[in-house]
């Protein structure tokens, strides 16, 4: 079904949506672009996974406003890629719970919610790289054009648990270069028939 993630926004808590309204609108616009241009694959899957994760957060948990602005106001990066970068490398500091200090139940729920979205983001990053590799026009095109991922990719094939995978991600030597190249038009033209990066 078209725009499934956009429909899901209205299925879950309106309070949760309100806390992330502008941010989710940016991710929703990105998803709409993918569908309009008939683009599918790894980037669309990442977008949908992030939207689903955020609309399921509690009504008191949100990404900090400063990070939401980074996602929505940076025209040089795809919102989903920038969101993933922020979550992976700012971790818990990317979020804020608006639960009252004495509300131990909701504070605990928000802590669990952060744990869940961190796990989701680790999985999403690994899946993104795997699927980009699988969908490229020639074998190892992604690794050839993003050599910073080589050590991570080959080590990741032998690790199953989330903790070990998250540690591997943090060991990537030049994270900025990796995410810059994931947004690159050059990568799109070299490795894919078409890609969302052609939007810019």
C-alpha positions as CSV (number, residue, x, y, z in Angstrom):
1,X,0.0,0.0,0.0
2,X,1.3,3.4,-0.9
3,X,2.4,5.7,1.9
4,X,1.9,3.0,4.5
5,X,4.2,4.8,7.0
6,X,2.2,8.0,6.6
7,X,-1.0,6.1,7.4
8,X,0.7,4.5,10.4
9,X,1.3,8.0,11.8
10,X,-2.4,8.4,12.4
11,X,-2.8,4.9,13.8
12,X,-0.6,5.5,16.8
13,X,-0.7,8.0,19.6
14,X,-1.4,11.5,18.5
15,X,0.5,12.9,21.4
16,X,3.6,11.0,20.3
17,X,3.1,12.4,16.8
18,X,2.7,15.9,18.2
19,X,6.1,15.7,19.9
20,X,7.8,14.8,16.6
21,X,5.4,16.5,14.2
22,X,7.9,18.5,12.1
23,X,10.4,15.8,12.2
24,X,8.0,13.0,11.1
25,X,6.7,15.3,8.4
26,X,10.2,15.5,6.9
27,X,10.6,11.7,6.9
28,X,7.1,11.4,5.5
29,X,7.9,13.8,2.6
30,X,11.0,11.8,1.9
31,X,8.9,8.6,1.7
32,X,6.4,10.3,-0.6
33,X,9.2,11.4,-2.9
34,X,10.5,7.8,-3.1
35,X,7.0,6.6,-4.1
36,X,6.4,9.4,-6.5
37,X,9.7,8.7,-8.3
38,X,9.0,5.0,-8.1
39,X,12.2,4.4,-6.1
40,X,12.3,1.4,-3.9
41,X,15.0,-0.6,-2.1
42,X,17.4,0.1,0.8
43,X,16.7,3.8,1.2
44,X,13.0,3.5,1.2
45,X,13.2,0.5,3.7
46,X,15.3,2.6,6.0
47,X,12.9,5.5,5.8
48,X,9.9,3.3,6.6
49,X,11.7,1.5,9.5
50,X,12.6,4.9,11.1
51,X,9.1,6.3,10.8
52,X,7.6,3.1,12.3
53,X,10.1,3.3,15.2
54,X,9.3,6.9,16.0
55,X,5.5,6.7,15.8
56,X,5.6,3.9,18.3
57,X,7.5,5.9,20.9
58,X,5.7,6.9,24.1
59,X,3.9,10.3,24.2
60,X,6.7,11.7,26.5
61,X,9.7,10.6,24.5
62,X,11.0,12.6,21.6
63,X,14.2,13.4,19.7
64,X,15.7,16.7,20.9
65,X,14.6,19.8,18.9
66,X,18.1,20.7,17.9
67,X,18.5,17.2,16.2
68,X,15.1,17.4,14.6
69,X,16.1,20.7,13.0
70,X,19.3,19.2,11.7
71,X,17.3,16.5,10.0
72,X,14.8,18.8,8.4
73,X,16.9,21.9,7.6
74,X,19.9,20.2,6.0
75,X,19.1,20.1,2.3
76,X,22.3,18.2,1.5
77,X,21.4,15.0,3.2
78,X,18.5,12.6,3.1
79,X,16.4,12.9,6.3
80,X,16.5,9.2,7.0
81,X,20.3,9.0,6.6
82,X,20.9,12.0,8.8
83,X,18.5,10.6,11.4
84,X,20.3,7.3,11.4
85,X,23.7,9.1,11.8
86,X,22.4,11.2,14.8
87,X,20.9,8.2,16.6
88,X,24.0,5.9,16.1
89,X,26.5,8.4,17.3
90,X,24.7,10.6,19.8
91,X,22.8,7.6,21.2
92,X,20.8,8.4,24.3
93,X,21.8,12.1,24.1
94,X,19.7,12.4,21.0
95,X,16.5,12.0,23.0
96,X,14.7,13.7,25.8
97,X,11.9,12.4,28.0
98,X,9.2,14.9,28.9
99,X,7.9,12.6,31.7
100,X,7.6,14.4,35.1
101,X,10.6,13.7,37.3
102,X,8.5,11.8,39.8
103,X,6.8,9.7,37.2
104,X,9.0,6.6,37.5
105,X,6.7,4.4,35.4
106,X,6.8,6.7,32.3
107,X,10.5,7.4,32.8
108,X,11.2,3.7,32.8
109,X,9.0,3.3,29.7
110,X,11.0,6.1,27.9
111,X,14.3,4.5,28.8
112,X,13.1,1.2,27.3
113,X,11.9,3.1,24.3
114,X,15.4,4.6,23.8
115,X,16.9,1.1,24.1
116,X,14.6,-0.2,21.4
117,X,15.2,2.6,18.9
118,X,19.0,2.3,19.4
119,X,18.7,-1.5,18.7
120,X,16.5,-0.7,15.7
121,X,19.1,1.8,14.4
122,X,22.0,-0.6,14.7
123,X,20.0,-3.2,12.7
124,X,18.9,-0.6,10.2
125,X,22.5,0.5,9.5
126,X,23.6,-3.1,9.0
127,X,20.7,-3.9,6.7
128,X,21.2,-0.7,4.7
129,X,24.8,-1.6,3.9
130,X,23.9,-5.2,3.1
131,X,21.1,-4.2,0.9
132,X,23.1,-1.5,-0.9
133,X,25.7,-4.1,-1.6
134,X,23.1,-6.6,-2.9
135,X,21.4,-4.0,-5.1
136,X,24.4,-2.4,-6.7
137,X,25.2,-2.8,-10.3
138,X,28.5,-4.6,-9.7
139,X,29.8,-6.7,-6.8
140,X,31.4,-4.7,-3.9
141,X,30.6,-1.4,-5.5
142,X,29.6,0.1,-2.2
143,X,32.8,-1.0,-0.4
144,X,34.9,0.2,-3.3
145,X,33.4,3.7,-3.1
146,X,33.1,3.8,0.7
147,X,36.4,2.1,1.7
148,X,35.9,3.3,5.3
149,X,33.3,0.5,5.6
150,X,35.6,-2.4,4.6
151,X,36.7,-3.4,8.1
152,X,33.3,-3.0,9.5
153,X,31.6,-5.0,6.8
154,X,33.9,-8.0,7.0
155,X,33.9,-8.1,10.8
156,X,30.1,-7.7,10.9
157,X,29.7,-10.9,8.9
158,X,30.9,-12.9,11.9
159,X,29.0,-11.1,14.7
160,X,25.3,-11.8,15.5
161,X,24.6,-9.9,18.7
162,X,23.4,-6.3,18.7
163,X,26.0,-5.2,21.4
164,X,28.9,-6.4,19.3
165,X,27.5,-4.9,16.1
166,X,27.0,-1.5,17.8
167,X,30.6,-1.6,19.0
168,X,31.8,-2.3,15.5
169,X,29.8,0.7,14.2
170,X,31.5,2.9,16.7
171,X,34.9,1.7,15.6
172,X,34.4,3.0,12.0
173,X,37.3,5.4,11.6
174,X,35.7,8.1,9.5
175,X,32.0,8.1,10.3
176,X,31.5,11.5,8.7
177,X,32.9,10.3,5.4
178,X,30.7,7.2,5.4
179,X,27.4,9.2,5.8
180,X,28.6,11.8,3.4
181,X,29.2,9.2,0.7
182,X,25.9,7.4,1.5
183,X,24.2,10.7,0.4
184,X,26.5,11.2,-2.6
185,X,25.1,11.6,-6.1
186,X,28.4,10.1,-7.3
187,X,27.7,6.9,-5.3
188,X,24.2,6.7,-6.9
189,X,25.6,7.1,-10.5
190,X,28.4,4.5,-10.0
191,X,26.4,1.8,-8.1
192,X,22.7,2.1,-9.0
193,X,20.4,2.6,-12.0
194,X,18.6,5.2,-10.0
195,X,18.6,6.3,-6.4
196,X,17.0,8.8,-4.1
197,X,20.2,10.9,-4.0
198,X,19.3,12.1,-7.5
199,X,16.7,14.3,-5.8
200,X,19.4,17.0,-5.1
